[in-house]
Amino acid sequence: MLLYTIVFYFVQSVASFCECGYAASISVNGTLETFVFTDLIESDFLHIANVAYDTDWSRQNYSVTAADARGPYGMQFSVDKIISNPLPNASAWSGPGTMGPDPGVQLIVDGGNPTDGYIKSAQMNSVREDLLFGTYRALMKLPSVSGTCGAFFWYYNNSQELDMELLSSQFFPSNNTGLINLVDQSLASVTRGYAIPGTEYMVIARLLLNAVALTRLPASRSAISLTGTLTTTCSPNTSPTNRTRPTTRQSMARTTLSPHMLVSFDADRQAAAERRCTDPTASESFCYIPDWYPNNDLFTEYFSNEQNKTHNQTVYGKNDAVRTVRSSACGVFCIILLMILAAYARVI
């Protein structure tokens, strides 16, 4: 009995990481403040064999008329334009994917004049629609073909969304920089014919492989009662000078990582967060969200790749999650200790 008590206590003690949430230091009006998010969505697109089976993301298949696209052509978002190109093994973080260069999830937009009036494009939405507040991050490589738009945004409806849009026509290859357009669609913007890239906020950033973060906090201008989804797309440029016009040739954007921390509006998820956080003063009851910095490979820290840091979270493939060679050393130690205890139990 004492042995099983020890084993139970040991298992319980290592299962307490991040129970109260994931913390981040975020600049608000020039001042760093700490925010805690209770839920997470993590997608390691470098190692997911087929995004079609990813329960966190849904490939979109729908059309937008030319009138709604506000241009001469419509858009057809097709699942055929979303291709998984994973790295060949779980421990690899660089090199080509199983289908060639540019590993990750590839989002493709067709080039040339479409015979049916619809330009084929790609879009993925998060399955969860309960995203109230959060810090949403992605690592994206955008196409250099002029006339495309890579976007990453929080979406409620066409009049309530926060967009981060990157237009290939705004790349500056000479110094590897480009403009990031931040667009806040609102009821007021609808009356003006919708906000468009370049009319709201623009920042210059290095864009060879761009890490972008979109944060929605209670102090945001958006109504706090709204919940939405996350969306990533590669589509024709819808800027005023190039309204839904085809590119000269097919182009491709890719997404390699997708760690998102959020506060859920769902009552069940809120209740689950309260049950998990039994002692907010305990060591490592909060886990700080690591930043991604450019390095020689695409190595990314995922909580779901570490032992006991995503208890009660909804992460695709968590039970058989990819374990990296850089994961916590506790994993091996825990297994060895439990094997010794189990062998001892058989002896006595």
ZIKA-V35315 format. One record per pair of residues at least 24 apart in sequence whose C-alpha atoms are under 6 Angstrom apart, sorted by the first residue. I is the first residue (numbers start at 1). GAP is how many residues later the second one is. D is the distance in whole Angstrom. If there is no record, write none. Layout:
i=[I & I]
gap=[GAP & GAP]
d=[D & D]
This chain:
i=[15 & 17 & 17 & 17 & 18 & 18 & 18 & 18 & 19 & 19 & 19 & 20 & 20 & 20 & 21 & 22 & 22 & 22 & 23 & 23 & 23 & 24 & 24 & 37 & 37 & 37 & 38 & 39 & 39 & 39 & 40 & 40 & 40 & 41 & 41 & 42 & 42 & 43 & 44 & 45 & 45 & 45 & 45 & 46 & 46 & 46 & 46 & 47 & 47 & 49 & 50 & 55 & 56 & 56 & 57 & 57 & 57 & 58 & 58 & 58 & 59 & 60 & 60 & 71 & 71 & 73 & 73 & 73 & 74 & 75 & 75 & 76 & 76 & 76 & 76 & 77 & 77 & 77 & 78 & 81 & 81 & 81 & 82 & 82 & 91 & 91 & 93 & 93 & 93 & 94 & 104 & 104 & 105 & 105 & 106 & 106 & 107 & 107 & 107 & 107 & 108 & 108 & 109 & 109 & 109 & 110 & 111 & 111 & 111 & 111 & 111 & 112 & 112 & 112 & 112 & 121 & 122 & 122 & 123 & 123 & 124 & 124 & 125 & 125 & 126 & 126 & 129 & 129 & 130 & 130 & 130 & 130 & 130 & 131 & 131 & 131 & 132 & 132 & 132 & 132 & 133 & 133 & 133 & 133 & 134 & 134 & 134 & 134 & 134 & 135 & 135 & 135 & 136 & 136 & 136 & 137 & 137 & 137 & 137 & 137 & 138 & 138 & 138 & 138 & 139 & 139 & 139 & 139 & 139 & 140 & 140 & 140 & 140 & 141 & 141 & 141 & 142 & 143 & 143 & 143 & 144 & 147 & 147 & 147 & 148 & 148 & 148 & 149 & 149 & 149 & 149 & 150 & 150 & 151 & 151 & 152 & 152 & 153 & 153 & 154 & 154 & 155 & 155 & 156 & 159 & 159 & 159 & 160 & 160 & 161 & 176 & 177 & 177 & 177 & 178 & 178 & 179 & 179]
gap=[293 & 267 & 268 & 292 & 267 & 268 & 269 & 291 & 257 & 258 & 266 & 257 & 265 & 266 & 265 & 264 & 265 & 266 & 264 & 265 & 266 & 264 & 265 & 224 & 225 & 226 & 225 & 222 & 223 & 224 & 220 & 221 & 222 & 218 & 219 & 216 & 217 & 215 & 213 & 59 & 60 & 211 & 212 & 40 & 41 & 58 & 210 & 39 & 40 & 37 & 34 & 261 & 70 & 71 & 68 & 69 & 70 & 66 & 67 & 69 & 65 & 63 & 64 & 172 & 173 & 44 & 45 & 171 & 44 & 43 & 44 & 42 & 43 & 44 & 45 & 43 & 44 & 45 & 44 & 26 & 27 & 41 & 24 & 25 & 233 & 234 & 204 & 205 & 206 & 203 & 151 & 152 & 149 & 150 & 147 & 148 & 127 & 145 & 146 & 147 & 143 & 144 & 126 & 141 & 142 & 140 & 135 & 136 & 137 & 138 & 139 & 134 & 135 & 136 & 137 & 114 & 111 & 112 & 109 & 110 & 107 & 108 & 105 & 106 & 103 & 104 & 99 & 100 & 97 & 98 & 134 & 135 & 136 & 96 & 97 & 133 & 95 & 131 & 132 & 133 & 83 & 84 & 129 & 130 & 81 & 82 & 127 & 128 & 129 & 79 & 80 & 126 & 77 & 78 & 124 & 75 & 76 & 121 & 122 & 123 & 73 & 74 & 119 & 120 & 71 & 72 & 116 & 117 & 118 & 69 & 70 & 114 & 115 & 68 & 112 & 113 & 111 & 108 & 109 & 110 & 24 & 89 & 90 & 100 & 87 & 88 & 89 & 85 & 86 & 87 & 88 & 83 & 84 & 81 & 82 & 79 & 80 & 77 & 78 & 75 & 76 & 73 & 74 & 72 & 26 & 27 & 28 & 25 & 26 & 24 & 30 & 28 & 29 & 30 & 26 & 27 & 24 & 25]
d=[5 & 5 & 5 & 5 & 5 & 5 & 5 & 6 & 5 & 5 & 5 & 4 & 5 & 5 & 5 & 6 & 5 & 6 & 6 & 5 & 6 & 6 & 6 & 6 & 5 & 5 & 6 & 6 & 5 & 6 & 6 & 4 & 6 & 6 & 5 & 6 & 4 & 5 & 5 & 5 & 6 & 5 & 6 & 5 & 6 & 4 & 5 & 5 & 6 & 6 & 5 & 6 & 6 & 5 & 6 & 4 & 5 & 6 & 5 & 6 & 5 & 6 & 6 & 5 & 5 & 5 & 6 & 6 & 4 & 5 & 5 & 6 & 6 & 5 & 6 & 6 & 5 & 5 & 6 & 6 & 5 & 5 & 6 & 5 & 5 & 6 & 6 & 5 & 5 & 5 & 6 & 5 & 5 & 5 & 6 & 4 & 6 & 6 & 5 & 6 & 6 & 4 & 6 & 6 & 6 & 4 & 5 & 5 & 5 & 4 & 4 & 6 & 6 & 5 & 6 & 5 & 6 & 5 & 6 & 4 & 6 & 5 & 6 & 4 & 6 & 5 & 5 & 5 & 5 & 6 & 5 & 5 & 6 & 5 & 5 & 5 & 5 & 6 & 5 & 6 & 5 & 5 & 6 & 5 & 6 & 5 & 5 & 4 & 6 & 6 & 4 & 5 & 5 & 5 & 4 & 6 & 4 & 6 & 6 & 6 & 6 & 5 & 6 & 5 & 6 & 4 & 6 & 6 & 5 & 6 & 5 & 6 & 5 & 5 & 6 & 5 & 5 & 6 & 5 & 5 & 6 & 6 & 5 & 5 & 6 & 5 & 5 & 6 & 5 & 6 & 5 & 6 & 5 & 6 & 5 & 6 & 4 & 6 & 5 & 6 & 5 & 5 & 5 & 4 & 5 & 5 & 5 & 5 & 5 & 5 & 6 & 5 & 4 & 5 & 6 & 6 & 6 & 5]
